[in-house]
Amino acid sequence: MADRIAGIFAPNLVPLDERGEIDEAELRRFTDWLIERGMHGLFVNGSTGEFTRFTPEERRRIVRVVCEEVNGRVPVIAGASEAHVGETVRACETYLGYGARAVAIVSPYYFKLGQETIEAYFRQIAERSPIDVVLYNIPAFASPMSLETIRRLAELPRVIGIKESSGDMGFMLRLLAAVRRDRPEFSVMTGAEAVLVPMLAMGVDGGTHSTANVVPEVMRKMYDLVRGGRLDEARDLQLRLLELLDLLIAVERPEGFRAAAEVRGFRMGKGRQPTGAMQIDVDRMRGLIEGILRA
C-alpha cells in the first residue's frame, strides 16, 4: 500500500524547437518546474504528450530524459502503447531500465475490438512485462474497456492500477466497488479534471490531468483540500477551474495547453501536427490563469 500510485500526475507536454525537434533543455526545465509546483508524479508519452506524433525512438528519448531529470524524486509512469504486443513489451523493458515506476498501456486503437480481444491483449503484455502495468481506459481514442474486463485484469499481479478517462462518475464508482473488494491496493486514477473533486471525495486515488501542465499548483491544492476534508474550498476551486479548462479544450488539443504553458513562461513551440487557422485568446487565457492562481 505504501508504494501505491496516488496523487496528481502531470501528463507532460513535450517542448519542440523551431525545427520541430524535441527541445531537451526545455523539457528538463519543464520537468523540474512541474515537480517544484507539487506534482506527485509525471505521466510521460500520454495523449497530451502527443505520443502518436513521435517516432518510437523519440518516445524512448522522451522517457529517458524525463527519468534522468526526475532522478527518483517522484514516480514516472511511461506510456508504452506501441502498435502490437512485441513492440509494447520491448518498450516496457526499456522503460524499466530508464527508471520508470510503471508503464501505462491503452487498449488497441484504430480497430474496434471486442472485450475478449482487449483482455487477451493486456494479458499477453502483463505476462511478459518486467515492469508494473497501469491500464489506460480512454474511450474517446481507443477501444473502451468494460467493467468486467477491468475487474478480471485487476486480478493479474503485474497490473497495479488504472487511469480511467471517460469522466463517467457512475462507471468510476462501480469500478471502485468492483476492484477494491479483492485488490484494495489497486490504484484508481481519473483522467477527467472536470470531476476531480467529486471523484477524490468518493475514494479515487488521484488524477492525471492536462491542466497540470498549466496550473500544477492549483491541481495539487485541489487534491490537498479534499484529503484535508475542506470540501467546500475544493468545490469552489473545481468550479473556477472549469472556465479555464473549457477555454483550453476549445481549440484542437493539445494546442490550447501548449499555448497556456507558454503563458507560464515555457518555450513549447508549435506541435507536430499541421493545423488549420486557430484563434487562441491568449489575453483571456492569461487572465483566467492569473485569477485561478490567486484563488
N, C-alpha and C positions, 0 to 999 in steps of 0.2 A: 504494500500500500504506500510505503514511503517513496517509492520510485514511480508512483502513478503519474501519468501525464495530466497536468492540470494548469489552469490559469489562462492568460491571454497570450496567444501566439500571433505574431505578425507574418502574414503570407507575403514576404518582402518583394517589393519591386526590384527590377534589375536596371541600374543606370546604364545608358548607352552613350557613346561619344558621337561626334559629328559624322563619323563614318558608319554608324550603326553597330559598332563593335562594343563588347562588354567593357565598361569603364571600371576596371578592377579597383583603382584607388577610391573612386566614389562609392562603389559597392561596400568596401571596407568601412568607409566613413559612415555610411548609412546604417550598416550593421551595428556599429558602436553606438550610434545615436539611439537606435531602437532599444538596445539593452539599457542604456543610460536613462531612457524615459520610462523604464519599468516593465518592459516585456518579459514575460516568464519564459518565453522561448521563441524560436523562429521556425517558420514553415517555408521551406525552400522548394522551388520548382512547382508551385501551385498554379491555379488559374490566374491569379493576379500577377504572378511572376511570369506569365505568358510562356509556360514551358513548351507548348506546341510550336512556338516560333523560334526555338533554338535547336541546334543540332544536338545529337546525343553527346558529342564531345563537349559542346558548350554547356549542356546541362550538368555534366560531371564537373566541369571547371567551376561553375557557379557554386555547387555544393562544396567543393574543395576550398574555395576562397572563403566562403561563409564559415565553414567549420574551423578553418585556420584562425580567422579573426575572432570568432567566438571563444575559442581556446578553453572550452569546458565551462564557461561562465553560466550558460543556460543550455537546455536541451535543444537540439536541432532535429526537426522532422524533415526528411528529404523526400520530395516527390519522386517516385521511381516508376512511373507509369509509361513504360515503353510499349512498342507495338505488339509484342507477344511475350509469352511466359519466359522463354530463354533469355531474351534481352532484359526483361524486368529482373530476373534473378541475378544476372551479371551486374546490373545497376545496384541491387541490394548488396552484393559482395563488395563492390567498390565503395559504397557509401558507409558501410561498416568500417572499412579501412580508413576513411576520412574522419571518423569520429562521430557520425550521426547517432542520435539516440534511437531512432526508428525510421522506417520508411512509410510513406503514405501511397496507397495504390487505389486508383479509381477502377470502376467496372470497365470492361472493354467498351470502347467508344466507336462511333460510326455505325456499326450494325446494331439493330435492336435484337437483343438476345433474351432467351427465357431464363427463369430463375435457376434451373438445374445447370445450365451452361455457365452462368455467372458464378454459382457456388463452386463448380468444378475448377474454374479459372483461379479463384482465390485459394482453393485447397492446394492446387499444384504449387502455387507460389509459397504458401505458408509452410508446406512440407519441405521445400528446398531452400528457403531463405535463411541465412545465418544471422539475420537481424530482425528485431521485432517489427510487426506489421500493424499499421493503422488503416482500417478500411476508410474509404473516402466515397461517401454517397452524395453525388451531385446530379440529381435527375435532369437538370437543365442541359447538361452536356454529355452525359453518359447513361448507359442502361441503369435504370433505377433498381435498387435492391429492396426486396420485400422484407417485412419484419421477421418472417420466419427464416429467410436466408441469413439475415444478420444474426439472429439468435443461434443458428447452427454453427456459423463461422466463429462466433464468440466462444464456442467450446474448444477451439483449437488453441493450444498453449502459446503459440507464436503470435496469435492475433490478440493484441492488448488493448485495442480501442477503436473508436470510430469518430470521424468528422462527418457530421450529418448536416447537409447544406440545403435541405428543402425548405426550412423555415416553418414547417408544419408542426405546430405545438402538440396536436393530438398524437401525431406519429411519434414525436420525440418522447412523450410521456409513456406511450405503450412500449417504446424501445427501452426506456429506463426500467420499467417494470419487468420486461422480458429478460434482459441480460443480467440485471443486478441480483436476481434470485440465486443464480449459480456462479456468477463471476462478480462479486462485489468490488473487486479491484479493477474491473474493466473500465477504461476511461471513455466517457461520452462527451464529445465537444460539439458545439454548434458552429456552423459557418454563417449564420444569419444574424448580423448585428442589430437588425431592426427589432428582434425579440430577445436580445441577450439577457436583459434584466429578468423578465419572467422565466426564462429557461434556467438561469442560475438559481432563482428562487425555488424552482422545483427540483433542483438537485443535479443539474448538468455541471460537469467539472470545469468548464471554461469555454473558450471560443477561439476561432481563427478567423480574423476579420480584416477585410481590405482597408477599412478606415484606420486600422492601427498603423498603416504607413503614413498617415496624415496627422492624427491626434493620438499617438500611443499613450500619452499620459492620461487622456480622458478615458480611453478604454480600460486602462488599469484602474483608474479611480472608480469606474462603474463596478468593476469586479470587487474591489475592496469594500465599497459601500454595501453591496449585497452580503458579502461574507461577514461584515461587521454588523449586520442587522439594521442598517439605515436605509430601509427600502423606499421611504418617501423621497429621500435625496437621490437615490439611484434612479427612481422612476422619472424624476424631473430631468435628470441628465440624459436618460434614454430618449425622452421626448424631444429634447433640444438637438440630440444627435440626428434625428430623422430628417430635419431640413437640410443639414449638410450632406447626409447620405444620398438623399434624393437628387441633390444638385450633382454629386459626383457620378451617379449612375445615369444621369440624363443624357450623357454622350456615350459614344461607343467605348465599352470597357476594354482596358483599364485606363483610357486616356485621361479621364477626369481625375483619377487618383495620381497619375503621373504629374499632371499639372498642379495638383494640390501639394504634392511633395516638393515641387519646385517653389511654391509659396513658402514652405517651411525651410527653404534655403539649400536645396539639393539640385544638382545638375542631372536631371533624369534623361534629357534628350528625347527625341522622337521614338515612338515604339516601332517595332519591326514591321508591323502590318501597315501597308499603304492605306490611307483613309481618304474619304471624301472631305468636303468642306465641313468643319465643325466649329460651332460657336461656343466657346468656353468663357463664361463670365468670370474672369479672374478677380475682378474687384469685389463682386458679391461673394465669391469663394473665400477671398481673404477676410472679408468682414465676418462671415459665418465662422471661420476658423478662430479668429481673434475673440469672437463672442463666446464660443464654447470653451475656449481655454480660460476665460475669465470666470466661467460659471463655478 
